[in-house]
Amino acid sequence: MKTVNVSLVGVGGQGIILTADILAKTAAIAGYDVKKSEIHGMSQRGGSVTSQVRFGKEVASPIIQEGTADILVSFDKVEALRNQGILAKDGVAFVNDLYLVPVTVSSGQQAPVADLDGKVKKAFKKLVLVDAMKIATEEVGNARTMNMVIAGALSAFCPFKEEQWIQAMTEMLTGPKAKLLEVNKKAFQLGRTAANR
């Protein structure tokens, strides 16, 4: 099997690193060789965060080159546009249907992106839009599970069994985080269903 490249992008505080950790752990449980890398911007202040996960029979490097990602997972629409160059021509973009107003826009230093939805639809040939924030707040009842809704949507397109994802989540959410396992599992299931609609 060829190496699969997944690039996860967004801003600090959205749970990108945890999502990437669970993806990497799931791939390892499924028996793949896995490499992972992270690039933090000013992550505590809403700066850009990128985490890359590569899995396959044998993976040499953790870095995904421009234009070679099989899957781009973006936690908001602006970051999807900013990172579109990483995606391969036949790659799939999973985009959270969310517009986070950048600090440069809210402070008046920059104008908002005009026709953001149109630009996102035009930028990606294969696009899966998931309203993860709406699902997290309205169906799960916890906005902080947005990342697990996205993980669930992504899982529908990965070569892993659902129980392998659940095992990875269970192993990652231990100690004080263990109490969050059930609500995160619910968010994951709803995301998985949303991707298949």
C-alpha positions in Angstrom: 0.0 0.0 0.0 1.2 3.5 -0.8 1.8 5.9 2.1 -1.3 8.0 2.9 -0.6 11.7 3.7 -3.0 13.6 6.0 -2.5 17.3 6.8 -4.6 18.7 9.6 -4.8 22.5 9.8 -6.6 25.1 11.9 -5.9 27.5 14.7 -4.8 27.1 18.3 -7.4 25.7 20.7 -9.4 23.7 18.2 -8.1 20.3 19.3 -6.0 19.7 16.1 -3.1 18.1 17.9 -5.4 15.7 19.8 -7.2 14.8 16.6 -3.8 14.1 14.8 -2.7 12.0 17.8 -5.8 9.9 17.7 -5.4 9.4 13.9 -1.8 8.4 14.3 -2.6 6.0 17.2 -5.5 4.4 15.1 -3.1 3.8 12.2 -0.6 2.2 14.6 -3.3 0.0 16.1 -4.2 -1.0 12.5 -0.6 -2.2 12.0 0.7 0.6 9.8 4.0 2.4 10.1 3.2 6.0 11.2 5.1 9.3 11.3 3.7 12.6 12.7 4.9 16.2 12.7 3.6 19.4 14.1 4.0 23.1 13.3 2.7 25.5 15.9 2.2 29.2 15.1 1.1 31.4 17.9 -1.2 28.6 18.9 -2.2 30.0 22.2 -3.4 33.2 20.5 -5.4 31.7 17.7 -2.4 31.4 15.4 -2.1 28.7 12.7 -1.5 25.1 13.7 -0.6 22.3 11.3 -0.2 18.6 12.2 0.8 16.1 9.6 0.2 12.3 9.8 1.7 9.8 7.3 0.9 6.1 7.5 1.7 3.1 5.2 3.8 0.0 5.0 7.0 1.9 5.6 7.1 5.6 6.1 10.5 7.4 5.9 9.8 11.0 6.7 7.1 12.8 8.8 6.9 15.8 6.5 4.3 16.1 3.7 5.6 17.9 0.6 3.5 20.6 -1.1 1.0 19.1 -3.5 1.2 15.6 -2.1 -1.4 15.4 0.7 -4.1 12.8 0.0 -6.4 14.4 2.6 -6.5 17.9 3.9 -8.5 18.3 7.1 -9.3 21.9 7.9 -10.9 23.1 11.1 -12.1 26.3 9.4 -12.7 27.7 5.9 -10.0 30.4 5.9 -7.3 27.8 6.9 -8.5 25.5 4.1 -7.8 28.2 1.6 -4.5 29.1 3.1 -3.4 25.5 3.0 -4.9 24.4 -0.3 -1.4 24.1 -1.9 -0.5 21.0 0.2 -3.3 18.9 -1.3 -2.6 16.6 -4.3 -4.6 17.1 -7.5 -6.8 14.1 -6.7 -6.8 14.7 -2.9 -9.9 15.2 -0.7 -10.5 18.3 1.4 -12.5 17.9 4.7 -13.5 21.3 5.7 -15.3 22.3 8.8 -18.1 24.7 7.7 -16.9 27.4 10.0 -15.5 31.0 9.6 -13.3 32.1 12.4 -12.7 35.8 12.0 -8.9 36.3 12.0 -7.5 38.8 14.5 -6.2 40.9 11.5 -9.8 41.2 10.3 -11.5 41.9 13.6 -8.8 44.6 14.4 -9.4 46.3 11.0 -5.9 45.6 9.6 -7.4 43.4 6.8 -10.7 43.1 5.0 -12.6 39.8 5.4 -12.4 37.3 2.5 -15.1 38.1 0.0 -17.3 35.1 -1.1 -15.5 32.7 1.2 -17.9 29.8 0.5 -17.6 30.3 -3.3 -13.8 30.4 -3.0 -13.7 27.2 -0.9 -16.0 25.3 -3.4 -13.8 26.5 -6.3 -10.5 25.6 -4.6 -11.2 21.9 -4.1 -12.4 19.4 -6.7 -13.2 16.8 -4.0 -14.8 18.7 -1.0 -16.5 17.3 2.1 -18.1 20.1 4.1 -19.0 19.2 7.7 -20.8 21.5 10.0 -18.9 20.2 13.0 -19.6 23.1 15.3 -23.4 22.8 14.7 -23.3 19.0 15.4 -21.1 19.5 18.5 -23.3 22.2 20.0 -26.8 21.1 19.0 -26.5 17.3 18.8 -23.7 16.5 21.3 -24.3 19.5 23.6 -20.6 20.3 23.9 -18.8 22.8 21.5 -15.4 21.4 22.6 -16.2 18.1 20.9 -16.0 19.8 17.5 -12.7 18.1 16.8 -14.1 14.6 17.4 -17.0 15.3 15.0 -14.3 16.1 12.4 -12.4 13.0 13.4 -15.6 11.0 12.9 -16.1 12.5 9.4 -12.5 11.7 8.5 -12.8 8.1 9.7 -15.4 7.3 7.0 -12.6 7.8 4.5 -9.7 6.0 6.2 -8.9 2.3 6.0 -9.4 1.6 9.7 -12.2 -0.2 11.5 -14.4 1.9 13.7 -13.4 -0.1 16.8 -9.7 0.8 16.1 -10.6 4.5 16.3 -12.5 3.9 19.5 -9.6 2.0 21.0 -7.3 4.9 20.1 -9.6 7.4 21.7 -9.9 5.2 24.8 -6.1 5.0 25.1 -5.6 8.7 24.5 -8.3 10.0 26.9 -7.0 8.6 30.2 -6.7 10.0 33.7 -8.7 13.2 34.2 -9.7 13.2 30.5 -11.3 9.7 30.9 -14.6 11.4 31.9 -14.7 13.0 28.4 -14.5 9.7 26.6 -18.3 9.0 26.3 -19.2 12.5 25.0 -16.3 12.4 22.5 -17.4 8.9 21.3 -20.8 10.4 20.7 -19.3 13.3 18.7 -17.2 10.9 16.7 -20.2 8.7 15.8 -22.3 11.8 14.7 -19.4 13.0 12.6 -19.0 9.6 10.9 -22.7 9.6 10.1 -22.5 13.2 8.8 -19.8 12.3 6.3 -21.9 9.4 4.9 -25.0 11.6 4.3 
